[in-house]
Amino acid sequence: MFTQRGFLAFIALLGVSGLVLFESNAADVFLETERSEFQKIPIWVMGFGDGKAGANADNPIGTQMADILKADLTRSQVFEVVDVPMPALEFSHSHCQGVEPLSKAKESGATVSSWGRIGRKNSQLVMEACAYDGGNDNLAMGKRYVGEPITFKLLRLMVHRWADELVSRYTGDPGIAKTKIVYVSQDASGNRDLYVMDYDGFGPKRVTADRRLSLMPAWSPDQRSVVYTTYRKNNQEIIQLHLASGSRKILVSAQSLNITPAYSPNGKLVAFASAADGNSDIYTLNLATQEEVKLTFDQSADLSPTWSPNGREIAFTSDRGGRPQIYVMSADGSNVRRLTFEGTYNAAPAWSPRGDWIVYVCHLPNMGFKLCRMTPDGQQHVQITSGPQNEIDDSPSWAPDGWHLVFSSTRGGKSHIFMVNMDGTGLEQLTSGGRHHSSPSWSPL
């Protein structure tokens, strides 16, 4: 693994000059069908020139950049990375106008080819990335990224941005490689705090240290804050945490059970479950006025609210029929109707950002607790995950593109965070080590 110190030593040997940002007039191509249905676009990641300084390293930084890009493109479900052997690009010949990479891209026959280079200019890290579109026989685009301080984390971010540029170019939708995941992690002393990591599991960072249980985080639409539940004097309070400053604000005081907070799509309201009146009901809190509005009045347990993308409806879990099932209502609490009828347990709904699906935890015969999804009218149900009964899948959350999910699972014995495509393919474990990882929430764009 290339260490931070090794990266700094390497980058100090490089220089960049004459970098140019290229854009072409090639027509945009958009993919209209579901990603599970169309043929993926073959793409050849030719490599990144990192200079002769990295040539003797066991794992050159340019190779690592290419591996990160390949993983991003594969996860997108848009591209199929083709493996075409090619010698490492020389730093001085790896820019967009270089004759060698452009000619090799044309000869390869791949639909899309991408290459680039890295280096430094003054005290800044510079990455230049290029793409050739074989279908248009043209340089599709080129981007230059400049930033500081010079760190491996910044370099990864630049690669993620380039991957998202490629996804956007060929789908019209923004990519998700720059997004984050907040989740709960338990340390050796038993404390459960919130952590934030890159969407691929890199760089987990603790953002709370309350020495209390911190649970059920959810992102604000602007990605600047999260709301979560924490315990105080055997009751729960709901906290808003501003990530940049670390400042906290108590939204709902610890007078009863207060759990499962969720921002509205416009960020003005927080829906949550509270037992202030004896049993758990769904409430909304106006963040500007601090006004609370009670939405459900049934003598059952109602919890886990999730907003529709347009903010007009809220799906939630209720046992008013005798068993936990998924219901939906208008955002003012009216027009309540049941969505799930099959099975004895359906809970923890999460509405897709595209509005077309609601994912939830379903209890399946001979499989136990797994993930399913249904259309918002409850007419179509699809099983997503599978496995033995002792593997419990829980707490699903959508990626902002509506094609991927993150969830916690006890696969392998411990609870870890996993990513999966909405059709159940591409399962990937994101966390490692530790005692317990759970309750993930995927950031918006």
C-alpha positions in Angstrom: 0.0 0.0 0.0 1.3 3.4 -0.9 1.7 5.4 2.3 1.1 9.1 2.9 4.8 9.6 3.5 5.7 7.7 0.3 3.2 9.7 -1.7 4.7 13.0 -0.4 8.2 11.8 -1.2 7.2 10.8 -4.7 5.2 13.9 -5.5 8.2 16.1 -4.5 10.1 14.8 -7.4 7.5 15.7 -10.0 6.7 18.9 -11.8 3.9 19.9 -14.1 4.0 22.7 -16.7 2.0 23.6 -19.8 -1.2 21.9 -18.6 -4.2 22.6 -20.8 -7.9 22.0 -20.2 -9.5 20.4 -23.3 -13.1 20.2 -24.3 -14.5 18.8 -27.5 -17.7 19.5 -29.5 -18.6 15.8 -29.6 -22.3 15.2 -29.2 -23.5 14.1 -25.7 -24.8 10.6 -25.4 -27.3 9.7 -22.7 -28.5 6.4 -21.5 -32.2 6.2 -21.1 -32.9 2.7 -19.9 -32.3 1.1 -16.5 -28.7 0.3 -15.9 -29.3 -3.4 -15.3 -30.9 -3.6 -18.8 -28.4 -1.9 -21.1 -25.1 -3.1 -22.4 -22.2 -1.5 -20.4 -19.8 0.7 -22.3 -16.3 -0.8 -22.7 -13.7 1.5 -21.4 -9.9 1.1 -21.4 -8.1 2.8 -18.5 -4.7 3.2 -20.2 -3.0 4.4 -17.0 -1.6 7.6 -15.4 1.9 8.9 -16.0 3.6 9.4 -12.7 7.1 10.0 -13.9 10.3 7.9 -13.6 10.3 8.7 -9.9 7.6 6.1 -9.3 9.0 3.5 -11.7 10.9 1.5 -9.1 8.1 1.5 -6.5 6.4 -1.8 -5.8 3.0 -0.2 -6.3 3.5 3.1 -8.3 1.2 5.9 -7.6 0.0 6.0 -11.2 -1.0 2.3 -10.9 -3.0 3.1 -7.8 -4.7 6.0 -9.5 -5.7 3.7 -12.4 -7.0 1.0 -9.9 -9.1 3.6 -8.1 -10.6 4.8 -11.4 -11.3 1.3 -12.6 -13.1 0.5 -9.3 -15.2 3.7 -9.6 -16.2 3.0 -13.2 -17.1 -0.6 -12.4 -19.3 0.4 -9.5 -21.1 2.9 -11.6 -22.7 0.1 -13.6 -22.3 2.3 -16.7 -18.9 1.0 -17.8 -17.2 -2.3 -18.3 -13.5 -2.0 -17.8 -11.5 -3.9 -20.4 -8.1 -5.2 -19.6 -5.7 -4.3 -22.4 -2.0 -4.6 -21.5 0.0 -1.4 -22.0 3.4 -0.3 -20.7 3.4 2.4 -18.1 2.9 5.9 -19.5 5.9 8.1 -19.4 5.1 11.3 -17.5 6.3 13.6 -20.2 4.1 12.0 -22.9 0.9 11.4 -20.9 -1.0 14.6 -21.5 -4.1 14.8 -23.7 -2.2 16.0 -26.8 0.4 13.2 -26.5 0.7 11.3 -29.8 1.4 7.9 -28.2 -1.7 7.6 -25.9 -4.1 9.0 -28.5 -2.8 6.8 -31.2 -3.0 3.7 -29.0 -6.6 4.7 -27.9 -7.6 4.8 -31.6 -6.0 1.5 -32.3 -7.5 -0.3 -29.4 -11.0 -0.4 -30.6 -12.4 0.3 -27.2 -15.5 2.6 -27.1 -13.9 4.9 -24.6 -10.3 5.2 -23.5 -8.9 7.3 -20.6 -5.4 8.3 -19.5 -3.7 11.1 -17.6 -0.8 12.3 -15.5 -0.1 13.7 -12.1 2.5 16.0 -10.7 3.0 19.2 -8.8 3.2 22.9 -9.7 4.6 25.1 -7.0 3.0 23.8 -3.9 -0.1 22.4 -5.5 -1.1 18.9 -6.6 -2.1 18.7 -10.3 -3.9 15.9 -12.1 -4.7 15.9 -15.8 -7.1 13.4 -17.2 -8.3 12.7 -20.7 -10.9 10.6 -22.5 -11.1 9.5 -26.2 -14.4 8.5 -27.7 -13.9 5.9 -30.4 -17.4 6.2 -31.6 -16.9 9.9 -32.4 -13.2 9.4 -33.3 -12.5 12.5 -31.2 -11.0 13.5 -27.9 -14.2 13.4 -25.8 -12.9 15.7 -23.0 -10.0 16.6 -20.8 -10.0 18.0 -17.3 -7.3 19.4 -15.1 -7.6 19.3 -11.3 -5.5 21.5 -9.1 -5.5 21.7 -5.3 -3.7 21.7 -2.0 -2.3 20.5 0.4 -0.6 17.7 -1.5 -2.0 14.5 0.0 -3.1 11.1 -1.1 -6.6 11.9 0.1 -6.7 14.8 -2.3 -5.4 12.7 -5.2 -8.1 10.1 -4.6 -10.7 12.9 -4.6 -9.4 14.1 -8.0 -9.7 10.6 -9.4 -13.2 10.3 -8.0 -14.1 13.6 -9.7 -12.8 12.3 -13.0 -14.8 9.1 -12.7 -18.0 11.2 -12.0 -17.2 13.3 -15.1 -17.1 10.2 -17.2 -20.4 8.9 -15.8 -22.1 12.2 -16.3 -20.8 12.4 -19.9 -22.4 9.2 -20.9 -25.6 9.2 -18.8 -26.5 12.8 -18.1 -26.6 11.9 -14.4 -24.0 12.9 -11.8 -21.7 10.2 -10.5 -21.5 9.1 -6.8 -17.7 8.6 -6.4 -17.3 11.8 -4.4 -20.1 11.0 -2.0 -19.7 10.0 1.7 -21.3 7.5 4.1 -22.0 8.2 7.7 -22.4 5.2 10.0 -22.2 4.0 13.6 -19.0 2.2 14.8 -18.4 0.6 18.2 -14.9 0.7 19.7 -13.3 -1.7 22.1 -14.7 0.1 25.1 -18.2 -0.3 23.9 -18.8 3.3 22.8 -20.8 3.8 19.6 -19.9 6.9 17.7 -20.6 8.3 14.3 -17.9 8.0 11.6 -17.8 9.3 8.0 -16.0 7.5 5.2 -15.7 7.8 1.4 -18.3 5.9 -0.5 -15.7 3.1 -1.2 -14.8 2.7 2.5 -11.6 4.8 2.4 -10.6 7.1 5.2 -13.1 6.6 8.0 -13.1 9.5 10.4 -14.8 9.8 13.8 -17.1 12.8 14.1 -18.6 12.2 17.5 -17.0 11.4 20.9 -19.9 11.6 23.3 -19.1 8.5 25.4 -22.7 7.7 24.9 -24.6 5.7 22.2 -24.9 7.6 19.0 -27.3 5.9 16.6 -29.4 6.3 13.4 -27.6 9.1 11.5 -29.2 10.8 8.5 -27.7 13.4 6.2 -29.1 16.9 5.5 -29.8 17.6 1.8 -26.9 20.1 1.6 -24.5 17.5 3.1 -23.4 20.0 5.8 -24.9 18.3 8.8 -26.4 15.0 10.1 -29.2 14.3 12.6 -28.9 11.4 14.9 -30.2 9.9 18.2 -28.1 9.8 21.3 -28.9 8.6 24.8 -29.2 10.8 27.9 -30.4 9.6 31.2 -32.0 6.5 29.7 -34.0 8.5 27.2 -33.1 9.6 23.7 -32.6 13.0 22.3 -32.2 14.0 18.6 -29.1 16.0 17.8 -28.1 18.1 14.7 -24.4 17.9 14.1 -22.7 20.5 11.8 -19.8 18.5 10.3 -17.5 21.4 9.5 -17.6 23.1 12.8 -18.5 20.2 15.1 -21.2 22.3 16.7 -24.3 20.5 18.0 -27.9 21.5 18.5 -30.5 19.6 20.5 -33.6 19.3 18.2 -35.7 17.0 20.4 -35.0 16.8 24.1 -34.5 13.6 26.0 -37.9 13.2 27.7 -38.9 10.0 26.0 -38.1 7.6 23.2 -37.0 9.8 20.2 -35.5 7.9 17.3 -35.1 7.5 13.5 -34.8 11.2 12.4 -34.9 12.1 8.7 -34.6 15.4 6.9 -37.2 16.5 4.4 -36.0 16.9 0.8 -35.9 20.7 1.2 -34.1 20.5 4.5 -36.7 22.6 6.3 -38.3 19.7 8.4 -37.1 16.7 10.3 -39.5 13.7 10.6 -38.9 11.5 13.6 -40.6 9.0 15.9 -41.3 9.9 19.5 -43.1 8.3 22.4 -43.9 11.6 24.1 -47.6 10.6 24.3 -47.0 7.1 25.5 -46.6 5.1 22.3 -44.3 5.8 19.3 -45.8 8.2 16.7 -44.5 10.1 13.8 -43.8 13.8 14.2 -42.3 16.6 12.1 -40.1 19.4 13.5 -39.9 22.7 11.7 -36.2 23.7 12.0 -36.9 27.4 11.6 -39.8 27.7 14.1 -39.1 24.6 16.3 -42.8 23.8 15.9 -43.6 20.1 16.3 -46.6 18.5 14.5 -47.9 15.1 15.3 -48.8 13.1 12.2 -50.0 9.7 13.5 -52.4 8.9 16.3 -52.8 5.1 16.3 -52.3 3.1 19.5 -49.5 1.2 17.8 -45.8 1.8 17.3 -45.1 4.0 14.3 -41.4 4.7 13.5 -38.8 4.9 10.7 -40.2 7.7 8.6 -38.8 8.3 5.1 -39.7 11.1 2.7 -40.7 10.8 -0.9 -38.3 12.8 -3.1 -40.9 15.5 -3.7 -41.6 15.8 0.0 -45.3 15.1 -0.4 -45.5 11.7 1.2 -43.9 9.8 4.1 -43.5 6.0 4.3 -43.0 4.5 7.8 -43.2 1.3 9.8 -46.2 0.4 11.9 -47.5 -2.6 13.8 -51.0 -1.4 13.8 -52.0 -4.5 11.9 -50.4 -6.8 14.5 -47.0 -7.1 12.8 -44.5 -4.6 11.5 -45.5 -3.5 8.0 -44.8 -0.6 5.7 -47.4 2.2 5.4 -47.4 5.5 3.5 -49.2 8.8 4.2 -49.4 12.3 3.0 -46.8 14.6 4.5 -49.6 16.2 6.7 -50.5 12.8 8.2 -53.6 12.2 6.0 -54.4 9.4 3.6 -52.7 6.6 5.4 -52.5 3.3 3.5 -50.7 0.0 3.9 -48.1 -1.1 1.3 -46.9 -4.5 2.4 -49.1 -7.5 3.1 -46.8 -10.5 2.5 -44.7 -11.8 5.3 -44.7 -11.3 9.1 -42.1 -8.5 9.2 -41.4 -5.6 6.8 -39.7 -2.5 8.3 -37.0 0.2 7.9 -38.2 1.7 4.6 -36.0 4.1 2.6 -37.4 6.0 -0.5 -35.3 6.0 -3.6 -34.0 9.5 -4.7 -35.6 8.8 -8.1 -38.9 8.1 -6.4 -39.4 4.8 -8.2 -38.6 2.3 -5.4 -38.8 1.9 -1.6 -36.2 -0.4 -0.1 -37.0 -2.1 3.2 -36.0 -5.0 5.5 -38.1 -8.1 4.8 -38.3 -11.4 6.7 -38.2 -14.2 4.1 -38.9 -17.9 4.7 -35.6 -19.9 5.3 -33.6 -16.7 4.8 -34.5 -14.5 7.7 -34.0 -10.7 7.5 -32.9 -9.5 4.0 -33.5 -6.5 1.8 -36.4 -6.1 -0.6 -37.7 -3.2 -2.7 -41.2 -2.3 -3.9 -42.8 0.3 -6.0 -44.4 3.2 -4.0 -47.9 1.8 -4.8 -46.9 -1.5 -3.2 -47.8 -3.4 -6.4 -44.4 -4.8 -7.3 -41.9 -6.4 -4.9 -38.4 -7.5 -5.6 -35.9 -9.4 -3.3 -32.5 -7.8 -3.3 -30.2 -9.8 -1.0 -30.1 -13.4 0.0 -28.2 -15.8 2.3 -28.6 -18.0 5.4 -30.9 -17.0 8.2 -28.1 -16.1 10.6 -27.0 -13.3 8.2 -29.1 -10.3 9.1 -29.3 -7.4 6.6 -30.6 -4.1 8.0 -30.7 -0.3 7.8 -30.7 0.2 4.0 -29.9 3.6 2.5 -29.9 4.7 -1.1 -27.0 6.3 -3.0 -28.1 9.6 -4.5 -28.1 8.1 -8.0 -30.8 5.6 -7.0 -28.9 2.6 -8.4 -26.9 1.6 -5.4 -27.6 0.8 -1.7 -25.6 0.7 1.5 -26.7 -1.4 4.4 -25.4 -3.2 7.5 -25.1 -7.0 7.7 -23.8 -9.7 10.0 -22.3 -11.6 7.1 -19.1 -13.2 8.4 -20.2 -13.0 12.0 -19.7 -9.3 12.8 -21.9 -6.4 11.7 -20.2 -4.5 8.8 -21.2 -2.0 6.2 -21.8 -3.3 2.7 -22.6 -1.8 -0.7 -24.8 -3.5 -3.3 -26.4 -2.6 -6.6 -30.2 -2.3 -6.5 -30.5 -5.6 -8.4 -28.5 -7.5 -5.8 -25.2 -7.7 -7.8 -21.9 -6.1 -6.9 -21.9 -6.8 -3.2 -18.9 -5.2 -1.5 -17.8 -4.9 2.1 -16.8 -1.4 3.0 -15.7 -1.6 6.7 -13.1 -3.7 8.3 -11.9 -4.3 11.8 -13.6 -3.0 14.9 -16.4 -4.7 16.8 -19.6 -3.4 15.2 -20.5 -1.2 12.3 -24.2 -0.3 11.5 -26.8 2.2 10.5 -25.2 3.6 7.4 -26.6 6.7 5.6 -25.4 7.7 2.1 -24.8 11.4 1.6 -26.7 13.4 -1.1 -24.8 14.9 -4.0 
